[in-house]
Amino acid sequence: MTVARAATESPAAGAPSSDTLAVETTGLTKRFGDQLVVDNLDLSVPRGSVFGFLGPNGSGKTTTIRMLLGLAFPSAGRVRLLGRALPGSTAEALTSVGAVIEGPAFYPYLSGRDNLVRLDSVGPKPRSGPGSGTGRADQGKRIDEALERVGLAGAAGKRTRAYSLGMKQRLALASTLVRPVELLVLDEPTNGLDPQGTREVRNLVRKLAADGITVFLSSHLLSEVEHVCTHAAVLFNGRTVAQGTLPELREAQRATLRVETPDLAEAMATLRATPGIGLVQQADDEATQANSTVLHAELLGAAPDDVNAALVRAGVRVRALHTVQPTLEDLFVALTGEGFDVAQ
């Protein structure tokens, strides 16, 4: 995992090589006049991963995605997609990339299938190889398979004006799957969806990943990343402040021990004197039993059962004690000092 200074360091020994990465950026920078939107961004997205690109609105996520897809030119730095450099091999690289970067828009009076036919007909010719023919029969087969993959086979003949927002989002994903793809880029894929639509899209992302497609998923929702992603990067003010697997990101913050007791002074003194305990703080904003106080003690190697025994020996009345594992929100707040959207 890389945290905070990763964007300015050289790749460490043993870091993934370019041929194992679906997306790689080095020093990626974008300015609009005097405004620095993306600042020296280094990303390493392993092939086969579901990579969460996490950050608050306005942190530079969409601008980064536009540079990845060749829709905006970087002011500095380089991009490699599926081992190919951009912009030199843009057309070749993007042949294997699908993307949904804005809200889905379709012809409302056409059916879901007819919308995909129209989109496929104006797109580039499929690459040669199995399942990539250009005939009408092959096109119909590819479209039917894409609709089946996103669970819309039964609604393929309906006009899209009758589709729910979740169905339209799935149809947008189907449009990226009509041709073979190795990398799928999604910008806020559940934005505006109700809980049912959100579940549908999340389940679909999991299925696509199980099929071997690398998914690069931009979101400002922590729950989005924690539900479906294997890896993540946290973006703040255009810079990566943390990057790694989800377990690595969680472990970057130490676990804490939550102790509920009516004996505040004795508990604090005992905890501070216990080996393997770091910072001890009183939590004033947590609901407790009458006349109780909650303390949080940073675990630096101490075993919770040993801490409990030490408190009991000191005569501290322990009403509750349990370990609190760190979350992505804890990491984000620690690195940026800002709160975060945990909705959905």
Buried (B, 14 or more C-beta within 10 A) or exposed (E): BBBBEBBEEEBEEEEEEEEEBBBBBBBBBBBEEEEBBBBBBBBBBBBBBBBBBBBBEEBBBBBBBBBBBBEBEBBEBBBBBBBBBBEEBBEBBBBBBBBBBEEBEBEEEBBBBBBBBBBBEEEEEBEEEEEEBEEEEEBBEBBBBBBBBBBBBEBBEBBBEEBBBBBBBBBBBBBBBBBBBBBBBBBBBBBEBEEEBBBBBBEBBBEBBEEEBBBBBBBBBBBBBBBBBBBBBBBBBBBBBBBBBBEBBBBBBBBBBBBBBBBBEBBBBBBEEBEEBBEBEEBEEEEBEEEBBBBBBBBEEBEBEEBBEBBEEBEBEBBEBEEEEBBBBBBBBBBBEEEBBBEB
